[in-house]
Amino acid sequence: MQASSPNATVFSLAVVALPRLCSWLFFLCCLNFALPATAAEKTFPLQFTTIRLGENAPGSAQASAQDQASPLPDKAEAPVVLVVGGIQGDEPGGFSAATLLTTNYTIRKGVLWVVPNLNFPSIIKRSRGLYGDMNRKFARLDAADPEFATVRRIQELIRNPRVVLVLNLHDGSGYYRPAHEDKLRNPNRWGQSVIIDQENLPGIFMGALGDEARRAAAAANGSLISPQHALHVHNTKTADGDHEMDKSLSFYAVRQGKAAFGIEASKEFSVELRAYYHLLMVESFLAQAGVEFTRGFALTPEGVRGALLDNLGVSFANNKVFLPLDDVRPSVNLLPLSREAPASAVTSKPIMAVLPCAQDGEGQYCVHYGNRMITHIRPEWREMDNSLPGMRVQADGHAAEAPFGQVLEVSSSLLVQPAEGYRVNAIGFDSGQKDESGVLMTLNNFHPRFSVDRQGRLYRIEVYRGQRFSGMFLVRFTPNSKKLTSNGASSTDRLPDKPGQESNLGF
């Protein structure tokens, strides 16, 4: 049955993506932080998230000082490396790299805390800072500043006695060089550098800041895509009178007795190349700190790009409705949701958010991924029915279960078994019947403009009990079990960076 709008499309969860999304949902439930995907009716109160990795890894309960080159704090709990991304919202390389640490890394030894979205409102708006530069608010800050609470929260996290190393991820203009080479390569540029505030911080873990920075830069320089991308250490000598840098997050950490480094990738690069260099440097610092890990993708620009595009999705109503975003159409119309559902949406990556669309009136929502809005949702408000977990179906002639919030893969046909008291509405399938259960469906029966995806293969199957919405699943038609290929639409429009002019300012 067709929806009343000619552009109606759908949400659900693909079976292929289900294990990863379920792991992410479980992970979110186990953490004590504000979900980044919470939508507000009139405002955008996006709080940053702290994602803790490795707390239960071997070697995390009690750190061994003999395994470290520098003395560790005498604590019963393992020391923590804190990585921060997104302090400036127009620097997608940093917050993308931090996000991949949370979604694609497993800590085997040691502990890693990641804040991938520190200045989340500015990330969404692609602004260096909606209320000024947050990285200049760490020396003193008026309590009336709109970002006062955010700055105080991250300062408290930095002061945590377990935190021994702080990495602040940035994208900087051009290429830092100690001596002038040209207008893009000179001492006034920030890109491709490891920033320290001073050469040494005596008596603390990894306190030989200059040596540690040079070691990390050398490690990254062993995997350059081009010799022109070489990284250098930039000592700002902040305490000697740099009144801009003494307001920064990194120098605040130094003043708290923590080894701290700024990591800058060049704004001359694509987002995947920026994140690639960020991760090269972060991985070196983790190794220097004794943190062991595994990574779920090849550390190449192509591998980074694939990881950023992989497993994009948003879940509503306790996963009764899931929207896979990997190939989603620009708008999703007449999506059945309760009025409470957008405010409890859960996303698959921590730099994603579901927020009211300010430009399109009330009751419409935009799904953001970093700087980019990737789809627009126009809900059809419904009361929910929670009496049914899914439907029984015949998939290619074989009996199967189709739980709500999943995608059922079929090669040729689908038939939803009738269930007393419930009706089925297959969006884009026009049978002329109010209840489309018991009707054989094939791909040729669906109108492509109603598909969820841009390839015209993915369709939503909605189930109702009277006027109440029970849930939905998706059916994906894959004839002859062939893997789907792109229909020509570029995946660039789903990366977390939005092209446009960038600030020439640095750290």
N, C-alpha and C positions, 0 to 999 in steps of 0.2 A: 504494500500500500504506500502511496506517495504521501509525503508530508505536505502540509498546506503551503509551504514556501517552496519555490522552484529551486532553491539552493540548499535545501536541507541536507545536512550531513550528520555525523555521529561520532560518539566516543565508545571505546572499550579497550580491553587489555589483550594483547597478542600472547598466545601461548608461548611463543618463542621467547618473548621478553619477560614472561611472568616470573621465572626464578630470580632474575636480577631485580625486578621491581619489588617483589615480595621481600627480598633481602634488604632492599633500601627501606621499605616500609617498616620492617622489623627493626632495622637499625634506628630509624627515627623514633620508634616507640621506646627504645632502650635508652634514649638520650634525654637529658633535661635541658632543652632549649626551646625557644620560640620558633615555630615552623616558619620558614621564609615564604611559604605559599599561602599564608592566610590573607584573605581579602577583607578589606573594611568597606563599609557602606559609603562613607563620605571622605575618609582620609586614607593615608598610605603609611601606617605605622610599622614600617619594615625594620625589625630588629635583626641585628647580626646573629649568626649561629656559631656555636663552638662545637666542633665535631671532634670527639676524642677517639683516637685510634691506638690500639696496642696495649690498652690497660691490662688485658689478660694474656698478653704475649709472654713467652718464656723470657726471663730476665727482667721482667717489668716489676715484679714484687720487691726485689732488692737489687739495686744497681751495684756492680762491682767496680770499685775505684781502680783496681789493678788493670782493668781492661781499657782505661782511658789514659790519654797522654797528659791530661790536666786534672787537678783534683775535683771531685764531685762533692756536692753538698752532703753532709751527713744526715740522710733522711731514711726513714723506713720504706718510703715509696720511691719508685724510679724517677729520675729527673725527666723533664719534659722539654721537647723542642716545640716552640710555638711558631706557626707560619700564619702570616696575615696577608690577605689579598683584598683588593677593592677599597682601599682607603681613599682613593681618587677614582671616581666612577667612570672616567673616560679612558681607563687603562685596562683593556680586556685581557691582555696577555697575562697579567698578574692574577686576576680573579679566575681566569680559566685554568691556569696551572694549579692554583689552590683547590679548585673544584675537582680536578682530576686526582689530586691526592686523596680526596675524601671518597671518591667513587671507584677508583681503579687501583688503589694500593692496599696491600695487606702488610701490617707491621708484624714482623716475626720476633723482634727483640727491641726493647725500648718503648718509648711512648711519644706519640705525636699528637698535638692539638692543632687544629686548623680552623681559622676564621676566614672563610672564603669570600665573605660579603660584608665587610666591615661597614662600608658606607652604602648600604643597599638602596636607599632612595635615589642617590646620585648615580648608581649603576643603572637603575631602571630608566632614568632620565638622560643617561649618557652625558653627565655633567662632571667636571672636575670636582665641583662641590656646590650643592644647591645653596648652602649657607656659608660659603667661603671654603678655603682649603682646610680640610680636617687635619692634614698633616702639619699644620701650623698652630695646633690648639693644645699642645701637650706641655707647654711651660706654664701657661696661666690661661684661664678661661672663665668668662663671666657665667654665672649660674643661669642667666636669662638666655644664653645661646641655645638655639634649637637642638644642637648636637651635644649639649652638656652631658646628658645621661649616657649617650653612646660612648663618649670619650672616657667618662668615669668608669664605665663597665670594662672597656678594654685595658685601661690603666690597672684596674683591680686584677684582671687576668694576668697581665705582665708581672705584677707584684707577687703573684702566687709563689710561695717558696719553692715549689717544684720546678718552676720554669727556669731553665738555665741558658737557653739559647732562643733568640727571637730573630726571625727572618721576615722582612717586610718587602713584599713583591710589588714592583712598579714597572711601568713602561715609560722610557725616557726618550727625549728627542735626539736624533742623530746618533753619533758614536763618540763616547768620551775618549779623548786622547790626552795624555799628559802634556804634549806640545802641539802647537797649532799645525794642522796639515791642510785643511780647507774649511769651508763654512759648515760642513756637516761633521767634521772630525777635528775637535779642538777641546781645550779644557772647560769650555762653557757648555758643552753637551753632556748628556747624562746616560744615554743608551749604551748598552753593552758594558756595564760596569758593576763591580761589587763595591758598595760604599761602606766606609768605616768612618767613625767620628774621631778616632784617635788610634795610634799604633798599638797601644797596649792598655789593658785594664787589669792591673796586677792582682793576683791572689784569687782569681775566679776561674771557673771552668771555661776553657777555650778563650782565656783572657788575652792571648797573643793575637789580637784582632787582625793585625796586618798579615802575619804568617798564615792564619786560618783563611783569610780572604784570598791571598795569593795562591794557596793550595786549591781552593774551590775554583778560582778563575783558570788555573792551569788545567784542572781536570776537564772543565767545559771546553777549553781551547783544544783539547785533544779530539773533539767531535764537531768541529766547525763545519758548516755547510759551505762556507767560503772564507778564505783568509781575511777578507775585509770585515768579517764579523767578530774579530778577536776581542776578547774581554780584557779589561784592565781594572786594577784596583784604584779607587778614588778616595783618598783620605781628605775629608773636608776640614779636619782639624777644628772641630766645632768649638771646643772649649777655649780656643785661642781668640774667639771673638766673632764667629759666624752666627749672627743674630737671627738668621732665618733657620739654619739647621738646628739651633738649640731649642726650637719649638717643635721638633719632629718626634714621631713615635719612637724611632730608633734611639735618638739621644735620650729620650725619657727612660728607655730600657737601660741604657748605659748608666744613667744616674741612679738606677735602682740596683746596680751591681750585676747586670745581666749582659752577657755577650750578645751583641746585636749587629745585624748587617742589613743594609738595603741592597736589594737585587734588582737591577735595571736591565730590561730587554729593550731593544730599539723600536721606536715607533715607525721606523722605515719598513718594518716587516708585517706580514700577515699575522693574524691572531695565532695560527697554529705554529708558526716559526717563533713568535715571541714566547709562547708557552713551552715550546721545545727547549729554548735556551734557559728559561726559568727552571725547568725541571732538571736540566743538566746540573745547574748550580745547586739547587735544593738537594738533589741526590748526593752530591759531593759533601755538602754540609751535614746531611744525615749520617753518612758514613764516617765523617770526622767526629761526630758526636757518639758513635757507637750504636746507631740505630740500624737495624737490619730489616729489610722489606722485600716484597715481591711486587711486581707491576703487571697489570693485566693487558698490556699492549706493548708493541715495539716502540722504543724511544727513538722515533724518527719524526720529522714533520708530518709525514703521511699517517703514521701511527697516532700521533696526537690529534690530528684532524678527525680520524675515524673514531677515536674515543670521545671527542667532543660531540660528535653527531650520533653516537650510539645511545640506545635506550632512553630516548626522550619521551616523556609521558606525564600525564597528570590524571589523578584519580579523584573521584567524587563519591560521596555517599557510601563510605566504607567499602569502596571498590565495587559498588554495584554498577558504576559507570566509570569507564577509563577511556581516555583519549590518547592514542599513540600519535606522537607528533613528528615522527621521522619523515613522513611524506604527507603531512596533513594539508588540507586545502586552506586557503587564506581565511575562510570564515566557516564557522560551524553554527548552523541555524536550527532553531526550534529543538534544542537539546533538552529533554525532560529532566528537570532538576527541582529539588525542593529549594525554597528561598534561603535555607540555611547552608546549602551545599557549597557554594563558592567560598564561604568563609572558612570551611574546613578542608579545602582542597589540599592534596598532598602531591608534590612534584618529585620527579626522579633525580633531580640535581638541585643543589642548594642555592644556585644563582637563578632559579626559576621562580616565578610568582604568578598568581592569578589575581588580577586587580581590576577594579571598575575602570571602564574605558571613559575617561573624562570627556573626550570629544564627541561621544556618540550617545550621550544621554544615560539616564538611570537604567539599571537592570541589564546592562550589557557588560561583558567582561573580556579583558585581553590577557592572553597568556604570554608572559615575557620570559626570555632566556638571555640573561645578561643584559646587554644594551638593546636587544632586538625584540620586537613584538612579532611572534610567529603565527598566531592565529587569534581570531576574534570570535567570541562565543555570544550567541543570542539565545538565552534559555527560554524554554516553555515551562513556566512554573507549574509544578504538580505536587500534590501530597503523595507521600511515599507509602508503599505497602511492603512490609518486611516478612511476609509469610512464605516466601519462596526463594531458594538459593540459586535456581537455574532451571533449565528445561532439558527434557529428554528429546533426542533428535535421531534422525537417520542421516548420516553423513556418507555420501557415496554408497548408499544402500546398507551401511553398517550401523548398528545401534551404538549410540554414544551419549555422554553427558555434556551439556554446554552450560557451565556455571556462568553466572553474571560476572561481568568484568573481565572476560577473556575473549580471545579470538579463536575461532574454530577454523582450521584449515581444511578445505575440501578441494577436490580436483574437478568435480563435475556437478554435484547436486546436493541440496539440503532439503530436508523435510522436518519441520518441528512437530513433535507429537502433541496432539491436543491435550490440554489439562483443564479439567472441569472448573469453571469459574474464572478462567483467565483467557485473554485474547492476545494474539500476536500481531504486531504491525511491523512488517519488513519494509524499511524505508527505501524507496526507489523501485519496489516491486509492486506492480499494479495488477492485482488479481480481480479487482472489483468487489472483493469480500471484506467485511469489517474485521473478521478474524481469519488470519492467514495461516493458522496452524493446519496441519494435515494437507498442505498444498506443496507439491514438488517445485522447488526453485532451482533455476540454473542461472549462470552468469548472463546469458542472453536475455533473461527476463527482467534484468535490472537496468534502469536508466543511468548511464555513467555519471551524469551531473549530480546525482545524489550520493555518490561514493564518499567515504571518509577521506580516502587518499586521492592523490592526483593521477594515479594510474588507472583508476576505475575498477579496482579489484576488491575493495574492502567496504562492506555494507553493514549497517546496524540492524539488529533484530530486537525490537522493543517488546516488552511484555507488560500487560496491564491487568489489574483486577478492578473491574468497574472503571472509575475515573482515576484511580490511584495507580501510580507507576511502580512496578515491581522490580524492574531492573532491565539490563540489556546485555547482550553479547554481540560480538562482531563475527561475521563470516568472511573469510578471505578465499577467493577462488584462485587456485593455482593449477591450471590445466596441466596434466601430465607431470605433476609434481615439479615443474620447472621453477627455478628460483626467480623471483621477480627482479626486474631490472628497472633502472630509472626511465621515466618517460621523457627525459630531456630537460626537466626542470633542474636547475642548479641547486645542489645541497648547500651552497654558500649562504642562501637566505635562511638557513637554520643554525648557522654558527652564532655564538653569543656576542659577536661584535657588529655594530651597525656602522657602515662606512660613513665618513664625514671628516670635517676638519678637526684636527686634534691640537691641544695646547702645546706650545713650544716650551712651556715651563718644565722644570725638572722635579727632582725628588722633593 
